[in-house]
Amino acid sequence: MATRSLLKGSWSKADLATLKRLFPDHPTAQIASKLGRPTDAVKKKASRMGLSKARSYLKKLGRS
């Protein structure tokens, strides 16, 4: 059984803080792995929170 005691889809305050801190300048897949969630769930939650990737991060990836 999974170690998470949260209901499916629930985000703890710690998870939200981690997402907010890491999302701008870390790969989404890496964040998803750290949080133990699917990449699509992390993308959707970040979008709903109004988070976006930092311009400097996107430029480093060759995107503008």
Distance bins in CASP14 RR format, pairs under 12 A and 6 or more apart:
PFRMAT RR
TARGET T0000
AUTHOR 0000-0000-0000
RMODE 2
METHOD distances of the structure
MODEL  1
2 8 0 0 0 0 1 0 0 0 0 0 0
2 36 0 0 0 0 1 0 0 0 0 0 0
2 37 0 0 0 0 0 1 0 0 0 0 0
3 36 0 0 0 0 0 1 0 0 0 0 0
4 10 0 0 0 0 1 0 0 0 0 0 0
4 11 0 0 0 0 0 1 0 0 0 0 0
4 12 0 0 0 0 1 0 0 0 0 0 0
4 14 0 0 0 0 0 1 0 0 0 0 0
4 15 0 0 0 0 1 0 0 0 0 0 0
4 35 0 0 0 0 0 1 0 0 0 0 0
4 36 0 0 0 0 1 0 0 0 0 0 0
4 37 0 0 0 0 1 0 0 0 0 0 0
5 12 0 0 0 0 1 0 0 0 0 0 0
6 12 1 0 0 1 0 0 0 0 0 0 0
6 13 0 0 0 0 0 1 0 0 0 0 0
6 14 0 0 0 0 0 1 0 0 0 0 0
6 15 0 0 0 0 1 0 0 0 0 0 0
6 35 0 0 0 0 0 1 0 0 0 0 0
6 36 0 0 0 0 0 1 0 0 0 0 0
6 37 0 0 0 0 0 1 0 0 0 0 0
8 37 0 0 0 0 0 1 0 0 0 0 0
8 38 0 0 0 0 0 1 0 0 0 0 0
8 41 0 0 0 0 0 1 0 0 0 0 0
9 15 0 0 0 0 1 0 0 0 0 0 0
9 35 0 0 0 0 0 1 0 0 0 0 0
9 36 0 0 0 0 0 1 0 0 0 0 0
9 37 0 0 0 0 1 0 0 0 0 0 0
9 38 0 0 0 0 0 1 0 0 0 0 0
9 41 1 0 0 1 0 0 0 0 0 0 0
9 42 0 0 0 0 0 1 0 0 0 0 0
9 44 0 0 0 0 0 1 0 0 0 0 0
9 45 0 0 0 0 1 0 0 0 0 0 0
10 16 0 0 0 0 0 1 0 0 0 0 0
10 35 0 0 0 0 0 1 0 0 0 0 0
10 37 0 0 0 0 0 1 0 0 0 0 0
10 41 0 0 0 0 0 1 0 0 0 0 0
10 45 0 0 0 0 0 1 0 0 0 0 0
11 17 0 0 0 0 1 0 0 0 0 0 0
11 18 0 0 0 0 1 0 0 0 0 0 0
11 19 1 0 0 1 0 0 0 0 0 0 0
11 20 0 0 0 0 0 1 0 0 0 0 0
11 35 0 0 0 0 1 0 0 0 0 0 0
11 36 0 0 0 0 0 1 0 0 0 0 0
11 37 0 0 0 0 1 0 0 0 0 0 0
11 41 0 0 0 0 1 0 0 0 0 0 0
11 42 0 0 0 0 0 1 0 0 0 0 0
11 44 0 0 0 0 0 1 0 0 0 0 0
11 45 1 0 0 1 0 0 0 0 0 0 0
11 46 0 0 0 0 0 1 0 0 0 0 0
11 48 0 0 0 0 0 1 0 0 0 0 0
11 49 0 0 0 0 1 0 0 0 0 0 0
12 18 0 0 0 0 1 0 0 0 0 0 0
12 19 0 0 0 0 0 1 0 0 0 0 0
12 35 0 0 0 0 1 0 0 0 0 0 0
12 36 0 0 0 0 0 1 0 0 0 0 0
12 37 0 0 0 0 0 1 0 0 0 0 0
12 45 0 0 0 0 0 1 0 0 0 0 0
13 19 0 0 0 0 0 1 0 0 0 0 0
13 20 0 0 0 0 0 1 0 0 0 0 0
14 20 0 0 0 0 0 1 0 0 0 0 0
14 21 0 0 0 0 0 1 0 0 0 0 0
14 34 0 0 0 0 0 1 0 0 0 0 0
14 35 0 0 0 0 1 0 0 0 0 0 0
15 21 0 0 0 0 0 1 0 0 0 0 0
15 22 0 0 0 0 0 1 0 0 0 0 0
15 23 0 0 0 0 0 1 0 0 0 0 0
15 31 0 0 0 0 0 1 0 0 0 0 0
15 32 0 0 0 0 0 1 0 0 0 0 0
15 34 0 0 0 0 1 0 0 0 0 0 0
15 35 1 0 1 0 0 0 0 0 0 0 0
15 36 0 0 0 0 1 0 0 0 0 0 0
15 37 1 0 0 1 0 0 0 0 0 0 0
15 41 0 0 0 0 0 1 0 0 0 0 0
15 42 0 0 0 0 1 0 0 0 0 0 0
15 45 0 0 0 0 1 0 0 0 0 0 0
15 46 0 0 0 0 0 1 0 0 0 0 0
15 49 0 0 0 0 0 1 0 0 0 0 0
16 22 0 0 0 0 0 1 0 0 0 0 0
16 23 0 0 0 0 0 1 0 0 0 0 0
16 31 0 0 0 0 0 1 0 0 0 0 0
16 35 0 0 0 0 1 0 0 0 0 0 0
16 37 0 0 0 0 0 1 0 0 0 0 0
16 42 0 0 0 0 0 1 0 0 0 0 0
16 45 1 0 0 1 0 0 0 0 0 0 0
16 46 0 0 0 0 0 1 0 0 0 0 0
16 48 0 0 0 0 0 1 0 0 0 0 0
16 49 1 0 0 1 0 0 0 0 0 0 0
16 51 0 0 0 0 0 1 0 0 0 0 0
17 23 0 0 0 0 0 1 0 0 0 0 0
17 35 0 0 0 0 0 1 0 0 0 0 0
17 49 0 0 0 0 0 1 0 0 0 0 0
18 26 0 0 0 0 0 1 0 0 0 0 0
18 30 0 0 0 0 0 1 0 0 0 0 0
18 31 1 0 0 1 0 0 0 0 0 0 0
18 32 0 0 0 0 0 1 0 0 0 0 0
18 33 0 0 0 0 0 1 0 0 0 0 0
18 34 1 0 0 1 0 0 0 0 0 0 0
18 35 1 0 0 1 0 0 0 0 0 0 0
18 36 0 0 0 0 0 1 0 0 0 0 0
18 37 0 0 0 0 0 1 0 0 0 0 0
18 42 0 0 0 0 0 1 0 0 0 0 0
18 45 0 0 0 0 0 1 0 0 0 0 0
18 46 0 0 0 0 0 1 0 0 0 0 0
18 51 0 0 0 0 0 1 0 0 0 0 0
19 26 0 0 0 0 0 1 0 0 0 0 0
19 28 0 0 0 0 1 0 0 0 0 0 0
19 30 0 0 0 0 0 1 0 0 0 0 0
19 31 1 0 0 1 0 0 0 0 0 0 0
19 32 0 0 0 0 1 0 0 0 0 0 0
19 34 0 0 0 0 1 0 0 0 0 0 0
19 35 1 0 0 1 0 0 0 0 0 0 0
19 36 0 0 0 0 0 1 0 0 0 0 0
19 37 0 0 0 0 1 0 0 0 0 0 0
19 41 0 0 0 0 0 1 0 0 0 0 0
19 42 1 0 0 1 0 0 0 0 0 0 0
19 43 0 0 0 0 0 1 0 0 0 0 0
19 44 0 0 0 0 0 1 0 0 0 0 0
19 45 1 0 0 1 0 0 0 0 0 0 0
19 46 1 0 0 1 0 0 0 0 0 0 0
19 47 0 0 0 0 0 1 0 0 0 0 0
19 48 0 0 0 0 0 1 0 0 0 0 0
19 49 1 0 0 1 0 0 0 0 0 0 0
19 50 0 0 0 0 0 1 0 0 0 0 0
19 51 1 0 0 1 0 0 0 0 0 0 0
20 26 0 0 0 0 0 1 0 0 0 0 0
20 31 0 0 0 0 0 1 0 0 0 0 0
20 35 0 0 0 0 0 1 0 0 0 0 0
20 42 0 0 0 0 0 1 0 0 0 0 0
20 45 0 0 0 0 0 1 0 0 0 0 0
20 46 0 0 0 0 1 0 0 0 0 0 0
20 49 1 0 0 1 0 0 0 0 0 0 0
20 50 0 0 0 0 1 0 0 0 0 0 0
20 51 1 0 0 1 0 0 0 0 0 0 0
20 52 0 0 0 0 0 1 0 0 0 0 0
21 31 0 0 0 0 1 0 0 0 0 0 0
21 34 0 0 0 0 0 1 0 0 0 0 0
21 35 0 0 0 0 0 1 0 0 0 0 0
21 46 0 0 0 0 0 1 0 0 0 0 0
21 49 0 0 0 0 0 1 0 0 0 0 0
21 51 0 0 0 0 0 1 0 0 0 0 0
22 28 0 0 0 0 1 0 0 0 0 0 0
22 29 0 0 0 0 0 1 0 0 0 0 0
22 30 1 0 0 1 0 0 0 0 0 0 0
22 31 1 0 1 0 0 0 0 0 0 0 0
22 32 0 0 0 0 0 1 0 0 0 0 0
22 33 0 0 0 0 0 1 0 0 0 0 0
22 34 1 0 0 1 0 0 0 0 0 0 0
22 35 0 0 0 0 1 0 0 0 0 0 0
22 42 0 0 0 0 1 0 0 0 0 0 0
22 46 0 0 0 0 1 0 0 0 0 0 0
22 51 0 0 0 0 1 0 0 0 0 0 0
22 53 0 0 0 0 0 1 0 0 0 0 0
22 54 0 0 0 0 0 1 0 0 0 0 0
22 57 0 0 0 0 0 1 0 0 0 0 0
23 29 0 0 0 0 0 1 0 0 0 0 0
23 30 0 0 0 0 0 1 0 0 0 0 0
23 31 1 0 0 1 0 0 0 0 0 0 0
23 32 0 0 0 0 0 1 0 0 0 0 0
23 34 0 0 0 0 0 1 0 0 0 0 0
23 35 0 0 0 0 0 1 0 0 0 0 0
23 42 1 0 0 1 0 0 0 0 0 0 0
23 43 0 0 0 0 1 0 0 0 0 0 0
23 45 0 0 0 0 1 0 0 0 0 0 0
23 46 1 0 1 0 0 0 0 0 0 0 0
23 47 0 0 0 0 0 1 0 0 0 0 0
23 48 0 0 0 0 0 1 0 0 0 0 0
23 49 0 0 0 0 1 0 0 0 0 0 0
23 50 0 0 0 0 1 0 0 0 0 0 0
23 51 1 0 1 0 0 0 0 0 0 0 0
23 52 1 0 0 1 0 0 0 0 0 0 0
23 53 1 0 0 1 0 0 0 0 0 0 0
23 54 0 0 0 0 1 0 0 0 0 0 0
23 57 0 0 0 0 1 0 0 0 0 0 0
24 31 0 0 0 0 0 1 0 0 0 0 0
24 46 0 0 0 0 1 0 0 0 0 0 0
24 49 0 0 0 0 0 1 0 0 0 0 0
24 50 0 0 0 0 0 1 0 0 0 0 0
24 51 1 0 0 1 0 0 0 0 0 0 0
24 52 1 0 0 1 0 0 0 0 0 0 0
24 53 1 0 1 0 0 0 0 0 0 0 0
24 54 1 0 1 0 0 0 0 0 0 0 0
24 55 0 0 0 0 1 0 0 0 0 0 0
24 56 0 0 0 0 1 0 0 0 0 0 0
24 57 1 0 0 1 0 0 0 0 0 0 0
24 58 0 0 0 0 1 0 0 0 0 0 0
24 60 0 0 0 0 0 1 0 0 0 0 0
25 31 0 0 0 0 0 1 0 0 0 0 0
25 51 0 0 0 0 0 1 0 0 0 0 0
25 52 0 0 0 0 0 1 0 0 0 0 0
25 53 1 0 0 1 0 0 0 0 0 0 0
25 54 1 0 1 0 0 0 0 0 0 0 0
25 55 0 0 0 0 0 1 0 0 0 0 0
25 56 1 0 0 1 0 0 0 0 0 0 0
25 57 1 0 1 0 0 0 0 0 0 0 0
25 58 0 0 0 0 1 0 0 0 0 0 0
25 59 0 0 0 0 0 1 0 0 0 0 0
25 60 0 0 0 0 1 0 0 0 0 0 0
25 61 0 0 0 0 0 1 0 0 0 0 0
26 32 0 0 0 0 0 1 0 0 0 0 0
26 33 0 0 0 0 0 1 0 0 0 0 0
26 34 0 0 0 0 1 0 0 0 0 0 0
26 35 0 0 0 0 0 1 0 0 0 0 0
26 42 0 0 0 0 0 1 0 0 0 0 0
26 46 0 0 0 0 0 1 0 0 0 0 0
26 51 0 0 0 0 0 1 0 0 0 0 0
26 53 0 0 0 0 1 0 0 0 0 0 0
26 54 0 0 0 0 1 0 0 0 0 0 0
26 57 1 0 0 1 0 0 0 0 0 0 0
26 60 0 0 0 0 0 1 0 0 0 0 0
26 61 0 0 0 0 0 1 0 0 0 0 0
27 33 0 0 0 0 1 0 0 0 0 0 0
27 34 0 0 0 0 0 1 0 0 0 0 0
27 39 0 0 0 0 1 0 0 0 0 0 0
27 42 0 0 0 0 0 1 0 0 0 0 0
27 43 0 0 0 0 0 1 0 0 0 0 0
27 53 0 0 0 0 1 0 0 0 0 0 0
27 57 0 0 0 0 1 0 0 0 0 0 0
27 58 0 0 0 0 0 1 0 0 0 0 0
27 60 0 0 0 0 0 1 0 0 0 0 0
27 61 0 0 0 0 1 0 0 0 0 0 0
28 34 0 0 0 0 0 1 0 0 0 0 0
28 35 0 0 0 0 0 1 0 0 0 0 0
28 37 0 0 0 0 0 1 0 0 0 0 0
28 38 0 0 0 0 0 1 0 0 0 0 0
28 39 1 0 1 0 0 0 0 0 0 0 0
28 40 0 0 0 0 1 0 0 0 0 0 0
28 41 0 0 0 0 0 1 0 0 0 0 0
28 42 1 0 1 0 0 0 0 0 0 0 0
28 43 1 0 1 0 0 0 0 0 0 0 0
28 44 0 0 0 0 0 1 0 0 0 0 0
28 45 0 0 0 0 0 1 0 0 0 0 0
28 46 1 0 0 1 0 0 0 0 0 0 0
28 47 0 0 0 0 0 1 0 0 0 0 0
28 51 0 0 0 0 0 1 0 0 0 0 0
28 52 0 0 0 0 0 1 0 0 0 0 0
28 53 0 0 0 0 1 0 0 0 0 0 0
28 57 0 0 0 0 0 1 0 0 0 0 0
28 61 0 0 0 0 0 1 0 0 0 0 0
29 35 0 0 0 0 0 1 0 0 0 0 0
29 36 0 0 0 0 0 1 0 0 0 0 0
29 37 0 0 0 0 0 1 0 0 0 0 0
29 38 0 0 0 0 1 0 0 0 0 0 0
29 39 1 0 1 0 0 0 0 0 0 0 0
29 40 0 0 0 0 0 1 0 0 0 0 0
29 41 0 0 0 0 0 1 0 0 0 0 0
29 42 0 0 0 0 1 0 0 0 0 0 0
29 43 0 0 0 0 1 0 0 0 0 0 0
30 36 0 0 0 0 0 1 0 0 0 0 0
30 37 0 0 0 0 0 1 0 0 0 0 0
30 39 0 0 0 0 1 0 0 0 0 0 0
30 42 0 0 0 0 1 0 0 0 0 0 0
31 37 0 0 0 0 1 0 0 0 0 0 0
31 38 0 0 0 0 0 1 0 0 0 0 0
31 39 0 0 0 0 1 0 0 0 0 0 0
31 41 0 0 0 0 0 1 0 0 0 0 0
31 42 1 0 1 0 0 0 0 0 0 0 0
31 43 0 0 0 0 1 0 0 0 0 0 0
31 45 0 0 0 0 0 1 0 0 0 0 0
31 46 0 0 0 0 1 0 0 0 0 0 0
31 51 0 0 0 0 0 1 0 0 0 0 0
31 53 0 0 0 0 0 1 0 0 0 0 0
32 38 1 0 0 1 0 0 0 0 0 0 0
32 39 1 0 1 0 0 0 0 0 0 0 0
32 40 0 0 0 0 1 0 0 0 0 0 0
32 41 1 0 0 1 0 0 0 0 0 0 0
32 42 1 0 1 0 0 0 0 0 0 0 0
32 43 0 0 0 0 1 0 0 0 0 0 0
32 44 0 0 0 0 0 1 0 0 0 0 0
32 45 0 0 0 0 0 1 0 0 0 0 0
32 46 0 0 0 0 0 1 0 0 0 0 0
33 39 0 0 0 0 1 0 0 0 0 0 0
33 42 0 0 0 0 1 0 0 0 0 0 0
34 42 0 0 0 0 1 0 0 0 0 0 0
35 41 0 0 0 0 1 0 0 0 0 0 0
35 42 1 0 0 1 0 0 0 0 0 0 0
35 45 0 0 0 0 1 0 0 0 0 0 0
35 46 0 0 0 0 0 1 0 0 0 0 0
36 42 0 0 0 0 1 0 0 0 0 0 0
37 43 0 0 0 0 0 1 0 0 0 0 0
37 44 0 0 0 0 0 1 0 0 0 0 0
37 45 0 0 0 0 1 0 0 0 0 0 0
37 46 0 0 0 0 0 1 0 0 0 0 0
38 44 0 0 0 0 1 0 0 0 0 0 0
38 45 0 0 0 0 0 1 0 0 0 0 0
39 45 0 0 0 0 0 1 0 0 0 0 0
39 46 0 0 0 0 0 1 0 0 0 0 0
40 46 0 0 0 0 0 1 0 0 0 0 0
40 47 0 0 0 0 0 1 0 0 0 0 0
41 47 0 0 0 0 0 1 0 0 0 0 0
41 48 0 0 0 0 0 1 0 0 0 0 0
42 48 0 0 0 0 0 1 0 0 0 0 0
42 49 0 0 0 0 0 1 0 0 0 0 0
42 51 0 0 0 0 1 0 0 0 0 0 0
43 49 0 0 0 0 0 1 0 0 0 0 0
43 50 0 0 0 0 0 1 0 0 0 0 0
43 51 0 0 0 0 1 0 0 0 0 0 0
43 52 0 0 0 0 0 1 0 0 0 0 0
43 53 0 0 0 0 0 1 0 0 0 0 0
44 50 0 0 0 0 0 1 0 0 0 0 0
44 51 0 0 0 0 0 1 0 0 0 0 0
45 51 0 0 0 0 1 0 0 0 0 0 0
46 52 1 0 0 1 0 0 0 0 0 0 0
46 53 0 0 0 0 1 0 0 0 0 0 0
47 53 0 0 0 0 0 1 0 0 0 0 0
51 57 0 0 0 0 0 1 0 0 0 0 0
52 58 0 0 0 0 1 0 0 0 0 0 0
53 59 0 0 0 0 0 1 0 0 0 0 0
53 60 0 0 0 0 0 1 0 0 0 0 0
53 61 0 0 0 0 1 0 0 0 0 0 0
53 62 0 0 0 0 0 1 0 0 0 0 0
53 63 0 0 0 0 1 0 0 0 0 0 0
53 64 0 0 0 0 0 1 0 0 0 0 0
54 60 0 0 0 0 1 0 0 0 0 0 0
54 61 0 0 0 0 0 1 0 0 0 0 0
54 63 0 0 0 0 0 1 0 0 0 0 0
55 61 0 0 0 0 0 1 0 0 0 0 0
55 62 0 0 0 0 0 1 0 0 0 0 0
55 63 0 0 0 0 1 0 0 0 0 0 0
55 64 1 0 0 1 0 0 0 0 0 0 0
56 62 0 0 0 0 0 1 0 0 0 0 0
56 63 0 0 0 0 0 1 0 0 0 0 0
56 64 0 0 0 0 0 1 0 0 0 0 0
57 63 0 0 0 0 1 0 0 0 0 0 0
57 64 0 0 0 0 0 1 0 0 0 0 0
58 64 1 0 0 1 0 0 0 0 0 0 0
END
